[in-house]
Amino acid sequence: MTEGYILYKSDYKYQLVEDYKINISIKPDFDIKTEFIDLDTDGNLLIRKAYAWDGPSGPVIDTDENLRGALVH
């Protein structure tokens, strides 16, 4: 039992089947590492295989380009 928050699981629309790497303009002062996402001080973003997300929000169509944007956003 949890107190103060809810714990639940819901299916996602998309899940990575391989790692995705991209260089972005955000460059933190120190490397950030989580279970699914790494961002280093040079702006190298790594999103690991099995990361799940719901795609773009609002009236945006789920095209390949929009899915990449929603993933990195």
C-alpha positions as CSV (number, residue, x, y, z in Angstrom):
1,M,0.0,0.0,0.0
2,T,1.2,3.5,-0.8
3,E,0.3,6.7,0.9
4,G,0.1,10.2,-0.7
5,Y,0.3,8.9,-4.3
6,I,-1.2,6.3,-6.6
7,L,0.6,3.4,-8.1
8,Y,-0.7,2.0,-11.4
9,K,0.4,0.6,-14.7
10,S,-1.0,1.5,-18.1
11,D,-0.1,0.4,-21.6
12,Y,1.9,2.8,-23.8
13,K,1.4,3.3,-27.5
14,Y,5.1,3.0,-28.3
15,Q,8.2,1.3,-27.0
16,L,11.7,1.5,-28.3
17,V,13.1,-1.7,-29.7
18,E,16.7,-0.3,-29.9
19,D,18.6,2.5,-28.3
20,Y,18.2,6.0,-29.8
21,K,21.0,8.6,-29.7
22,I,20.9,12.2,-30.7
23,N,22.9,15.3,-29.8
24,I,20.8,18.2,-28.4
25,S,21.5,21.8,-27.4
26,I,20.9,21.1,-23.7
27,K,24.3,20.7,-22.1
28,P,24.1,20.1,-18.3
29,D,26.9,20.9,-15.9
30,F,27.2,17.2,-15.1
31,D,26.2,13.9,-16.7
32,I,22.7,12.8,-15.9
33,K,21.9,9.1,-15.9
34,T,18.6,7.4,-15.2
35,E,17.3,3.9,-15.9
36,F,16.3,4.8,-19.5
37,I,17.8,8.1,-20.3
38,D,21.4,9.5,-20.2
39,L,22.4,13.1,-21.1
40,D,26.1,14.1,-20.9
41,T,27.8,17.5,-20.7
42,D,28.3,17.6,-24.5
43,G,24.5,17.3,-25.1
44,N,24.6,13.6,-26.1
45,L,21.2,12.1,-25.3
46,L,20.7,8.4,-25.1
47,I,17.3,6.9,-24.7
48,R,17.5,3.2,-24.0
49,K,15.7,0.2,-25.6
50,A,12.4,-0.5,-23.9
51,Y,11.6,3.1,-23.0
52,A,7.9,3.6,-23.5
53,W,5.9,6.8,-24.3
54,D,2.5,7.8,-25.7
55,G,3.6,9.7,-28.8
56,P,2.8,13.3,-29.5
57,S,0.0,15.0,-27.7
58,G,-2.9,17.2,-28.8
59,P,-4.0,17.2,-32.4
60,V,-0.6,16.1,-33.7
61,I,-0.6,13.2,-36.1
62,D,1.7,10.2,-35.2
63,T,4.1,10.5,-38.1
64,D,7.7,9.2,-37.9
65,E,9.0,12.8,-37.5
66,N,6.4,13.7,-34.8
67,L,7.2,10.5,-32.9
68,R,10.9,11.3,-32.7
69,G,10.0,14.8,-31.5
70,A,7.7,13.5,-28.9
71,L,10.2,10.9,-27.8
72,V,13.0,13.5,-27.2
73,H,10.6,16.1,-25.8
